[in-house]
Amino acid sequence: MIPGHATSGDAFLTCIHLVCNRSPPMTTRARARTYLADTVYAALRQALLDREFDPGEPLTELELSRRFRVSRTPVREALAKLERDHLVRVVPKKGAFVRTLSHDELRDLYEVREALEALAVRLGGPPVRREELEGFEALKRRDVRRAERLMTLHVRRVRDAIFRLVD
């Protein structure tokens, strides 16, 4: 008998559990599955953020289980976590899909970005005098007027087509 380890009542423990001082098999299996799901989640999340999948692309459990060399259960658990993170959309009876952003969500993101960039400029740059700001505003108004004159019907059509694709 090894001191501090299994006794005769713990006969179900294997040599590996004794050597590694690990918990009984049921706990180990549950921990391993959670670990696999977390590993698949992290790898799939990174792949989504790296744009390895196209927006709207189906994510099949079978294909992902082959890719990550795991059973479908950890893949299913990872997809559920990714859905909570709003990176994947799971449709009952159809499967999981890479989530696309709506026009409203894109607008909201750009509004937040605009506010953060303005704050970063205000906090990170040197103080600017009112006269300098007025000069910048005059230049901006001039450039906006020029841009409005130069925008042709063709450019507007291209822009509208891009926004329709994003929706």
Summary of the structure (lengths in Angstrom):
residues: 167
radius of gyration: 27.7
end to end distance: 68.1
largest distance: 89.7
contacts: 370
relative contact order: 0.07
helix: 67%
strand: 6%
